[in-house]
Amino acid sequence: MLVIVGAIFIIGLAAITSATRTTQLGGNFAAATMAMQAAQSGLVVADRRLVHPWYVNYTIDEPWPGNGGFDLVPAAGDGLGRKYNPYYCIQVTTNGRIYTVRSTGRAVRTGGSVGNPSDVAAERTVTAVFERPKIEVPYAILGRGDVDLRSTMTVVGDVFANDDVTVNLGARLRGKAYAADRVYNYGTIDGGSAQYQDAASLPPIVYYGYRPSYDYGGMDCTAVQLSGTSLSGSPALGVPGNPNNVFFTNQTTFVVMGGTAVNDATLVSMNDVVIQGHVTIKASAGFPALIIRRDLILTDGCLLETEGLVQIGGKVRGVAETLPAAAARWVHKGPVIFAGSNSFAPALASQISIETRTDRVEIQPVGHMVLPLIKRSYSEMP
């Protein structure tokens, strides 16, 4: 009888021990899983704060270094309680546009301290390498459709068209012509040509990207709407809340009159822009000079000088489609993007000089132009 009782006791003890071990294993697995989830949550937080550093009082030029310690991961208050609390700690090292993020997650016993090793049930670490993408336009002219260089044009730099490139008789391209379709050369191309290229992506610099507001350098900025149908002289620069001097107009046709000189500023038009007389528009470094949703119209005898990126949704033409805008000139330094299917009107006879500038190819991310980081690698540590 004693033998039987002893056997039952041993079996029962073994069952209790097994159940205890199973419970411990289950607890260990739960803690490890929570620690890993906390570490991965830290990566999500780091991604968002590196893309928008002003959320944590840094600028785009001052990368966020991390949270400086362990923060509790927010959790839904379901009233059920939990055995562990998840924490994450983020460390960021920066090398140019590359960010290495090391996120450590801890599962801490409820009521315990994240800094007390005896209260930490599990710890997991993940590492990811992110890259901040560039917004670059490494061409003198980039066109969504055809790019036609007229006989009175000189372009210094490369040209890329997602359709055809045509260099007409008398035109000179001091660079290379790239086309997703064909290159027709009746003038002079110094750098040769390359047909049937993969289409080039136009950067997300659309006309509404700078109005009525924009984010830059950790500040919420407000563009200034120009009153009336024309601009004469220079608008008021340095207005509080508009540090990069972004101005916009909603007029169907907006006339920029002779004598207007706008430096360190951006002009955005929802429709056509007409240039009269001598006009100068030069952007701040990294900003566009001129964004036009429809046509850039050169009047007879005008001289337009621009510096910085110019984006045109329509075409460059004279006052009427069939008029050549005699003796008109446009001198530009920086890239030109034609966001529509056209470029220069067939009858355009204006003297146009477009020269790419190496210090103007990169455009600052502004407002919705803040691009997501590219994750280059990811690894987990036990």
N, C-alpha and C positions, 0 to 999 in steps of 0.2 A: 504493500500500500504506500509506504513511504517513497518507494522507488517511483511509483506512478505520479505522486504529488510533486516529487522533485523534477520529474520530466516535464510536467505541465508548467512548473515554475520557470524552467529553463526556456521552454518554448515561448511562454508569455514575455519573458525578459527579452528574448531575441526579437519578438514582434515589436515591443516598445522601442528597442534600440533602432530597429529598421525604420519605424515610423518617424523617430526623432531625426535620424539621418536624412530621411526623405524630406522632412520639413525644413531641415537646415539647408539641404541642397536646393530646395525650392526657394527659400529665402535668399540664398546666395545668387541664384539665377535671376531672381526679381531685382535684387540690388544691382547686379552687373548690367542688366538690361536698362534700368533707370539711369545708371551712370553714363552708359553709352548714348542714350537719348538726350541726356543733358548736354553732353559734349557736342553732339550734332546740332542741338539748339543753339549752342554758342557760335557755330559756323554760320547759321542763318542770321543771327544778330550781327556778326562781324560783316557779312556781305552787305547788309542793309546800311550799316553805319559807314562803311568805306565808300559806298556809292553816294551817300548823303551825309558827309561829315559834319555839316552844320546842325544836324540833329543832336550832336553831342558837343557843340560849340567849337568845332574845328572848321577850317576852310578847305577848299578843294586842293590847296597847295600844302596843307598840313594833315597828312594821313593820320587817322585815328590809331593810337598805339595799343588799344585794348581796354578792358574794363578795370584793370588794376587790382583785381581780387576776385573772390567768388560771389556771384549773385544768385539769388534764389530764382529758379524757373517758375514763372507764374503758373498756377494750376486752378482748375475750376473748383469752386467751393460746393462740392456735391454732398457735404455732410457725412460722408462715409469714413473719413479719416484715412490715413495711410501710415504704413510702417516706416517709410523712408521719405526724406525730402530731397529733391534734385537741385544741385547747384552747378554752375559753370564758371570757368575762368578763361578769359581770352587774352592771348598775347599775339601781337602783330609786329612783324619786322618788315621794313620796307626797303626796296632797292629799285629806285626809279619807278616804273609802272608795275613792278612785281610786288605782291603782298603775300607773305607766308603767315598763315594763321594757324596757331596751335591752340586748340580748345580742349580743356580738361573738365570732365564731368565727374561729380561725386554724388553718391547716394548716402545720405546722412540719416542716422536713426532719428526719428521724431523726438524733438526735445533736446537733441544733441547739438554740438557745435561743429561747424564745417572745418574749423581749424584744429579740432581735437582728433588725433588719429584713431583713438579707441571708439569714436562715434561714427567714423567713416566705414560703412559696410562694403563699399566697392568704389573703385576709381577707374575711369577709362579716358584715353586721350586720342583725339583725331587731329590730323594735320592736313591742310589744304593750301594749295598755291593758286592765287588769283592774279589775273592781269587786267589792268585798266586799258580798254581799247582806245585807239586813237581815232579821231575824226580828221582825216586828211584828204586833201584834194591835190594830188601831185601832178596836175595837168594845168596847162594854160587855159584849155577849154575842155569841158566835160559835158556831153550832150545826151539826153535821153533818146532823142531821135537823130535826124540828119544834122550834120554840121557842114555848112557851106561857107567857105572863105571867099569873099568877093575880091574883085580885082584890085581894090585900093587898100587891102589889108596886109598887115605884117603881124605875125604871131611868133613870139619867142617862147619856146617850150613845146611840150607834146600836146597833141589833141586826141581825144578819145570820143567816139560816137557809138552809141548802141544801135545805130543803123549805118548810113553811109557817111564818109568824109569826102567832100569835093573841094579841091583847091583849084579855083578858077584862074584863067589866064591873067597874069599880072600880080596875083597874090603870092606871098612868100611865107612858108612855114619853116622857121628855124628850129626844128625839132623833128619829132617823128609822128606820123599819122597812124592811129590805131582805129580799127573799125570792126564791129561785130558782123558787118556785112562787107561792103566793098569800099575801096579807096580809089577815087578818080582824081588823077593829077594832071591838070592842064597848066599849072603854074610851076612853082619851085618848092620842093620838099627837101630840105638839107639832110634830114636824118633818115630818110627812107620811110617805108610804110609796112604795116602788118595787117592783113585782112583776116576775116573770120576768127576774130578773137572772142573769148568768152565775154559776155556782157558785163559791164562795170556797174556796180551798185552806186546810186546817187546817195550821198550822205543825208541824214534826216534833218536838213536845214530848210524847213518849209516856211512859207511866209508868215504863218501865225505863230512861229516859234518864239517871237520876241514881243508879242503884244497880246493883251495889254499889260502883261507882267512877265517877269523872268526871274530866275534864281541864279545868283552868281556869287561866288566867294563867300557862301554862307549867309547871304542876305536875300531877303525878299524884295525885289526891285520892281518898280512900276514905270513902264514906258510912258512917254508924254505924247498925247494925241495932238497933232497940229490942227489948228483951226483954219477955216477958209479953204480955198481951192488952189492956193499957191504959197510958195515960200520965197521970201525975198530977204537977203542978208543972211544972218545966222540965227538959228533958234537959241534960246537961253540954255547955255551949257552949265553943268554942275548943279542941276536942280536936285535938292535933297530927295533921296529915294531912287534916283536914276543915275547911278555913278558911271555907267558906261554910255550915257547919252544916247539912248534908243528912242527914236521918234517914229510915229506911224500916222498914216492917213487912211481914211475910209472913202475918200472922194473917188468918183468914177474916173476922173482925169485930174491928175495933180501936176501943176506946173512949177518947176524949179527955175526961178528967174535969174538972169545974169547978175553977177556980183555976189552970189551966194557962195560962201566958203564955210564948209562944215568939217571941222577936224576932230578926230577922236570921237566919232559918232557913227550911228547906224540909222539909215532911213529905210522904213518899211512901208510899202504901198500895196493896198489891196487890189489896185487896178493899174491903169496906165500911168507912166511918168513921162512928162514932156520936159525936155531940156532947152532952155533959151539962153543965149549969151554964154558967158564964161562961168562955169559952175565947178566947184571942187568939193569932193566928198571923200574923206579919208577916215578909216575906221581905227578904233583902238586895236592893239595887238591881239590877235586871236578872235576878233569879231568881224562879222560881215560889214561891208560898207553900204551895200545897197541890195535890198530884197524886193523884187517887183513881181506881183502875181501875174500881170499880163505883159504889155509891151513897153520897151524903152524906146521913146520917140525922140529923134534928133532933129532939131529945126535948122533951117538954113543959117550957116555962119556960126553955129554954136561951137563951144569947146567944152567938153566934159572931161575932167580929170578925176579919176577914182583910184583908190588904193585900199586893198583888202578884198575879201571875197565878194563877188557880185553874183546873185542868182536871179534869173529872169524866167518867168513862167511862160511867156510868149516869145516874141522875137524882137530884134533891133531893127527899126525901120525909120523912114521919113514921116513927115506929117500925114501924108496920104500914102497908101500902099505903092502907088505908081510914081511918086515923086522921089528924087534921089537925095534930097537934103544936101544941096550943093555946098561945098566948102565946109561942111560940118566935120568936126574931129572928135574922136574919143580916144584918150590916152589912159590906159589902165595898167596897173601893176598888181598882180595877184591872180588867182583862178577865177574863171567865169563858168557858172553852171547854167545850162539851158534845161529847165525842168520839164519843158513841153516837147513837142515833136519838131519845132522849128528852131532856127538860129538867127541868121541874118536875111532880111527880105531880099528878093532877087533884084529889085531896082535900087538897092542901097549903094550909093556911090561915095559915102563919107570916108574920110581918111581915118582908119581905125588901127591902133597899135595896142596889142595885148601882150604883156610880158609877165611870165611867171616869176614868182619870188620865193626863194627857199624859206624865208622867214614868214611867209604868209600861207603855207600849205596846211598848217594845223589850225583847226578851229576849236575854240573852247566849248565844252559842254554847257549849255544854258537851258534852264527850264526842262522841258520834256526831252531835251537832247542829252540829258544825263544817261549814259548807256550802262547796261548791266555789266558787271565784271565777268570775265571769262575764267572758268575754273579749269586750271591746267592739270592739277593732280589732286589725289585724295588718298589718304592712308589712315589705318587704324592701328593703335598700339594696345596690347593686352593690359 
